[in-house]
Amino acid sequence: MTDATSLTLTEARDALKARRISATELTRAFLGAMEQARGLNAYVLETPEQALKMAARADERLAKGEGGPLEGLPLGIKDLFCTDGVRTTACSKILGNFVPNYESTVTSRLWRDGAVLLGKLNNDEFAMGSSNETSAFGPVVNPWRRAGSNAALVPGGSSGGSAAAVAADLCLAATATDTGGSIRQPAAFTGTVGIKPTYGRCSRWGIVAFASSLDQAGPIGKTVADCAVMLGSMAGHDPKDTTSVDLAVPDFEAATRRGVKGLKIGIPREYRVEGMPAEIEKLWAEGARMLRDAGAEIVDVSLPHTHSALPVYYIVAPAEASSNLARYDGVRYGLRVNGRDIVDMYEQTRAAGFGREVKRRIMIGTYVLSAGYYDAYYVRAQKIRSLIKRDFEQVYASGVDAILTPATPSAAFGLAEMANASPVEMYLNDVFTVTVNMAGLPGIAVPAGVDGQGLPLGLQLIGRPFDEETLFASAQVIEQAAGRFRAAKWW
């Protein structure tokens, strides 16, 4: 089989079952592609020996007509997921060469279903970033380039390594996490599909925490169906995670074939932000047309507290990060910088181990939680968060099945292009995505077109709680109408 790495996950699954290719051959093809693409910096750790062993075991099961839903399929894992015996750093110096002796629930389910580990993928340090430029391992390079230009572009963040690896055919699919848009934004920047499930759909156990009330694991894949298959394995109740919901996992792949006839899709007027490029506005209208042509009813809706979502997010998320990252002090694991006494050791270790953006968010979070400011900032932000959630509840109570918005305010920007910008300018990349996390809802990004420079643009669909099936059905309609978008190979 020629160019096995260009297969989608579902195509590779079917080829393995039909014995047209072996898991070992498929894995070797991806390991070769990874070696050639190291300039993209998508992987921070490659695990070729482990991958080939897992592939060999998969071949044995497939030969017996056995095997799970992901049997023999090579995947990349974001370096936020703890992997037993495999270095996990959250792409931060402070975790050094930390090697967990346990497996995250999400990755354990992937291995249970027969998947193959190719390696750990780059991400913004502790998932704090929108461009994958804050990683201790250096930035990831987007496989896409502007027409007629060799300038390097960012893949988005924080799951930039996951998105770039999928877009560059360096894995069939990848795990990712989304706290304020970290699955959907990089998916949109790389022409891939990414879904943030409902909060509680996937276990957070064994995933390095950023903001515990917002973090949620999800997949990035080449197609909507690929993400549906991945989520089917990743999701499910976990007694080790008290926020994990005890609900049956639906057949997400079957949902991609449902269509949208009879569905009501809302278009929120508040997402028409000032200065939004005409190309984004046009894409949004085109997406609505695709859904309407497939039988959906398009209606205008209002989410009046949308304008508050970004400032609220950047109070709540840093506050939770400040608490979660207090454990990294040089005592039990990771980096340790010796000091005069234990307090000095704490200070020296954290100063040396955390990057600039992580330090900024810890300081913001500590400030808003401090005496005298807690009520003014954190408590108030949580009250507004409740109003944001209520906005969505009222829209869905009116009979709307899903909401269509842009995924990002622009296409991918250049590497270091925002180096001199204020942090707030960088945070604006999350303007269309953070509301979903604040309300705990599912959201999917699907490529729908390209801009004037040939870069992919994505649309976002937001669903009711635990109704990822409708998102898969709707996103599949857009994918079929718009077609797939692939980067021209230059690396």
N, C-alpha and C positions, 0 to 999 in steps of 0.2 A: 504494500500500500504506500503510495507516494505522499510525502508531506503530511505525516500523521498528526503533526502538531496543529495543523489548520482545522482539524475536526472540532466540531462542537462536542460538548460533554455527552449529549444524547446520541450523537452519531458514533462517538467512540464506544459508548456503552453497547450499542447495537452491533458494532463491528467486533467487539470482544466476545459477545454472546454467540455470534455467528462464526467465531473462530477465524475471521478474516485477518486478524492481527492478534498477537499475544500481548499480555500486560507488560511483559519484559521488553518487547520490541517498542511498545508505546512509551514506556518509561525511558528507555535509552534515547529515543527521539527527543523527548523533552529535556533530558540531561544535556544532550548535544546543543540544543537551542539555547539553554541557559548559559552554557559555556561561551557561546558566540555573542551573547547579549549582555555580558557583564558590564558594559559601558552604560547600560540603562540604570544600573544599581538597584534593580528591583528586589533582588534577594540579598539578605544580610548573612545568611547561612544556607549553604547547600548540603543536602544529606544524601549523596548518591548511593552509598553502600546500603543505608537503611531502605532507600527507595527500591533498589533492586531486590533486596530480600523480601520486602512486602509484595513486590510485583510477582516474584517467583511463587510465593504462597497463593497469591490470587490466581495464577495460572493453574496451580494444582486444583483449586476449588472449581474453577471454570471447566477444567477437563472432566470433572465428575458431574457437571451439570448443576453445580451448586453455586453459591456466592450471593452476596448482598446487592442492594440497589446501586452501589458505587464500586462494585468489584473490579479491581485493577485500574481504576481511574486516577491518574496523577494530579494532585492538588498542591497549591501553595497555601501556607498558613501565615497569617499576619503575626508579627512578632509580639503581639499582645496576648496570644493564647499560650498558656503554659503547656509544654510538651514534655512528657516524662523522658528524662535522659538527654534531652536536646536543649541547647542553650536558648534561654528566653530573656530578653533584656528590655522590652518595651522601647527599644532603640534609644536607651539612655545610658550614659556613662555610670550612673549611680547603681545600676544593677550589674555592671561589670560583666563577669562571665557566669552569671547565675544559671545553674542547671537544675530545674525542678525535678523532684522525685515523685511527681504526680502529674496527671493528665487532666486538662480542662474537660468539662462535660461535653462541650460541643465537639472537640476533636476526638474524644473517645468514641462518640457516636459515628463519626466519619470512619474511623478505623474499624469499628464494629461492622459497618456496612461495606467494608472491603477497599476503601480508598487507599491511595499510596501517597506518602509524604515526600515531596520533592525538596522542601526546605522552608525556611522562615523568611517572610517578606517584610520589606522596609516599611516604616510608617513614621509619622511625626512623633517626636518624643512624647511618650505617655498619651499619644493620640491628640496632642494639643497643637493643632495647626490646620490650615486649609490648603497647603501646597506641597507638603512633604519636604519642606526645607529646614525643619527643626530637628531632624533625626541626627543622632550622634554618629551615624554611619554616612552622613552626607545626603544630599538630595537625590530623589529619583528623577529620571528623565522620561518625559512623556514620549511614547513611540510615535505620536503624531507630530507633524511639522506644518507650519504655515506654507501655503503654496509659494514656491520660488524662494524659500528661505531655509537656511540651515540653523537658525537660532533655536536653542534648546528651550522647550516649554515645560512647565510643571504638569504633573498628572493629577493635581488636586490632592486633598488630604482629609483626614489623616491617613486613610487607607490607600495611599498613592502607590505603594509597591504592589498591592493586590490588584488594583485597576490596571497598572502598567503591565504587569505580568500576564494578565488575561488578554489585554489588547495586543500584546506582542507575541502571543502564542507560546508563552513560557510555562503555562499550566492550563489545564482544561477549565478550572474555576478556582476560586480562592475564598477563604474566609476573610471577613472584615468586621469592623465594629462601627457603630454610628451613635455619636453623642449629640451632635448638632447638625449632621449632614455628611459625616465622614465616610459613608458608603455611597450616598446618592450624588454628591458633588464630584468625587473622582470618577465615578461611572460616567457622568455627563461629560467630563473633560476628556475621556478616552474612548468614547463610542461603545462602551460596554453597558450591561444591565446590572443594576444593584438594587436590592430591596432591604430596607430596614423594617423588620417585622414589628408587630405590636409589642410594647414593653411587657415582658413576661412570657413571650412565646418561646424564646430560647434561653437556656440557663446562662447565667453570668458567672457560674462557679469556675474558678481557674483562669479567668480572664483578668489581666491586670486592670484595676479599677481607675477610672478617671472621675466620672461623676455618677454615683451609683443609682440615682433616680432617673437618669437619662440614658445611660449606656445600654446598647442592645446589639447583639451579634447578628450577622446576616451574611449572605453570599454575594459575590460579584461573579458574573458569568458572561459568556459570549452572547447568550440569547435568553429570552424570557423563560423558555422551557428548561434551560440549564439551571437557572436560579430556582425554579420550582422544584426540580429534582434535589438540588442541594439543600434547600430549606426543609424538605421532607425528612432528610436525615438529621439535620442540625436541631430541629425543633423537638419539643416534648417536655413534659413535667420532670423536674429534678428536685427531690426532697432536700438536697444540699443547698438549694437556693430558695430562700423564703419568698422571693418575688416571682418565682416561676409558677405559672398558672397551670392547674391540673385540667387540661382540656385535650381531647383527642386531636391528633395531627391529621388534617384532611389530606386528600389526594390532590396536592397542589398541581401536579402535572396534568391531571384530568381537567382541572379548572381552566388551563390555558386554551382548551378547546370549546369552552362554553359560549363564547361570543358576548356581545353587549346589548343585544336586542332587548328593548324594554327597560334598560337601565337609565337612571337619571344622573347626569354628570354635571356638577356645579363648577362655575367659573367665578372665583372670588374677585370682586372688584378691587379690593385693597392690595392685591398683588401687582397691580399696575403702578409700579414705583416710578418716582421721578427719575428721569435720565435713563430709563431702560432702553437699550438699543432696539431700533426698528426690527432688526433681524429676529430678536427674541419675541417681540410682539407678533410678528408674522408667523413664526414657528408655533406659537401658542394657538393662534387662530387656525392654523393648518391642522394641529392636533385635534382641536374641537371638531373640525370638518371630518377628519378620519373617523372619529367616534360616531358622529351623526350619520355618516354614510353607512356605517355598520349597524345602525338601528337604535343608537342611544339618543336620548333627549338631552339637549344642552340647555342649562338654565343658569341665570345669574344668581349668585349668592353673596352674602356679606359675612365677613369675619372681622368685626370692628376693632378688635384688640391686636390685630396683626402688627401694627406699628410699634407695639410695646414688646414684641417677642424678643428682638435682638438684645436690647438693654437688659431685659429680665434674664435671658439666657446667660449673659456675661456677668450676672451677679450669682445666680444659682450654681452654674457649673464650676466657676473658680472656688466658691465656698465649699462645695463637696470635694473638689480636688485638694484644697488646703487640708481637709480632714484626712482624705485617703492617702495622701503622700507624706503624712507625718511619720509613717512607719519606716521610711527610708532615711536611716540615721547612722548607718555604718556599724550597727551593733550585731545584727544577726546574719546578714547576707549582703552581697554586693560590695561596692566600693567602701573603703575605710581610709580616711586621712587622719593620722594620729595628731592629737593636740595636747595641750598642757594638762587638761583635765577632760572629764566626759562632756561637759558643755562645749568646750572648745572643739573637741572631736566632732560633736554633732554639727557645729557651725562650719568647720572646715570641710567636712564630708559633703554636706548639702551644697555649699558654695562651689565646690569642685565638680560635684556629680550632676547637678541639674543644669540644663541649658537656659538660655535667656528667656524664652517664651514661658517655660515651665515656672521659672522664678517669678516672672511677672504675674502669672495667674495665681500662684500660691500667695503672693503678697496682696493681690486684690481680694482673694477669698478670705484671707486672715483679717483683712481690714473690715470687710462687710459683716464678719461674724463677731467682731470685737465689741466690747461693752460700749454703749453709747451710739453704736451704728447698726447693731443687729436689727432693731425694730425699724429704723429708717430705711434700710436697704434690703436685708434678707427677708424679713417678715413681709414687707410690702411687695417684694418681688414674688413671693409665694402666693400672695393674694391675687396679683395680676395673672399669675400662671393659671390659677383656678378660673379666671375669666376667659383666658385663651381657650382652655379646655371646654368651657361652657359654650363658647362660640361654635365650636365644631359640633357639639352635642345638639345644639338647636338646628343647625343646618341638616344634620342627619335625621333628626326628628321630623323635619319637613318632607322627608321622602327621598332625599338625595342619597345616591349609592356610593359615589366617589367624587373627589374634587380634582380638577386638572389645573396645574400651574406650571410655570417654567421650573426647571431644576436649578439653574444657576443664572446670575445676571449677565454672564458673558461666556465666551469660549475660554479655553485655557490661555493663561498669560505666560509671559516669558520667565525663565529661571532668573532669579535675582531682580526681576523687573519691579517688584514691590519692596525691594530692600530699603529704600528710603521713605517708603510710605509709613503713615502712622499705623499702629496696631488696629485702630478702628477701621481703617480702609480695608485691611486684610479681613477683618471680621465680617465685613459686608458681603463677602462671598457666601455666607451662610444665611442670607436674608430670606430665601425661599424655603429653607429646610428646617430651621430651628423650631418653628411652631409645631411640627410633627412630633419632635422629641418632648417638647413642653407638655403636649397633650397625651403622650404615650401611644400615638396612633401608628399604623403601618403606612409606609410610603415607598414607592418604587420609582426609580429613574430609568427611562428607556430612551435610547437615541432616536431622534426623529428627523434630523436634517443636518446640514452643514452651514457654516457662515460664509461670508464672502471670501475668506482666506482658506477655505477648504477644511476648517476644523469642525469636529462634531459638536452638535448641540443636543441637549436632552430635555425631555419633558418629565414632569413629576405627577404621579397620581397618588392621592391620599385617601385612605379608606377608613371604614368603620373599625372599631376595635375587634381584633381577631377575625377580620374578613379579608385576609390576604388573597383569598380565592378570587374576589372581584377585581383586585388589582392585577393579578396574573391574567385574567380574562381580558381586561381593558388594555393592559400593556401589550398583550399579544396582538390585538387589533392594530395598534400603532406600529408595532414591529412589522407586521405583514404589509401594511400600507406604505411605510417609509423605507423598508428594506434594511439590510444590515450595513454597517459602516466599518471598514477595515483600514488600518494605517498601512501606507506603502512602506515596505521594509527598506531601511537605510543602514541599520546597525550591523 
